[in-house]
Amino acid sequence: MLNLKPLKRNHREEPVSVYFNKELVRASLFGQMEFQSVLQHVALLSRNEIVRVMNAYADAKMIFGYSETNRRSTGERYFEHVKGAALIDMLEFGNKDFEIIIAELHHDSKEDSLLFRGNENHPRRRQSHLLIDSFSRLAARYGERVAKIIECVTKPDKKGRMNSQQKELYLHAALGRVISLYPEVRRESAQVKTCDAIHNNRTQKGSEEQIAEKTIEKWRFYLPVSRFAGEIYYDKLRSELKERLLQLELRVPPEHDFGIV
């Protein structure tokens, strides 16, 4: 039986993002013990698999930083987002694949962590086992399949401000690699990206115009990618994005065609 302990810190600014017992709760309610309990009692992982996931959990928490000031624009710590994506997949979709859970914990590690955002002075940067900035290091630490998934879901660097046409080309390339970079992990990569998009959709903040732009972007580019994860992933993301579009009184846009069957 999984019981969530009361929050020790004030997380009033942190949005709810994960369904647990039919109620949306904050990802931060799941500390290390609670997360491990989900691995054991929901995902039904073996003892060895739990150890491997919890090692990845500790790595992710370290590279995203413990600081309360290291937060996303949504108000939550960076680590709560990657943990939230993994929890969504286990608690809402029934994912029991430990390597996908590891990939979800690290799906933003190369883009948004303290180690890889140009912070040369980070005290942990010289710890070789945390320098997961290359495929070979990822594969050595978590296995080749996990490394391939993380590579697929990592967006290429942006180069300055982009106009609408440049942004569309960028999103085509960034989301297209999810389903084309390593076809042998296409389903797994789409699964990770879909849970990422669901968590982002539930937690996004900003002006109505900014939220509308992000929602349309998810519908056009992330939704067609979710088809490769499976019908339940596609239907869930589509339902939540459509609800958001209706709230904003926006038309449902066409899905982007990536040209992959």
Secondary structure, 3 states (H helix, E strand, C coil): CCCCCCCCCCCCCCCCCEEECCEEECHHHCCHHHHHHHHHHCCCCCHHHHHHHHHHHHHHHHHHCCCCCCECCCCCEHHHHHHHHHHHHHHHHCCCCHHHHHHHHCCCHHHHCHHHCCCCCCCCCCCHHHCCCCHHHHHHHHCHHHHHHHHHHCCCCCCCCCCHHHHHHHHHHHHHHHHHCCHHHHHHHHHHHHHHHHHHHHHCCCCHHHHHHHHHHHHHHHHHHHHHHCHHHHHHHHHHHHHHHHHCCCCCCCCCCCCCC
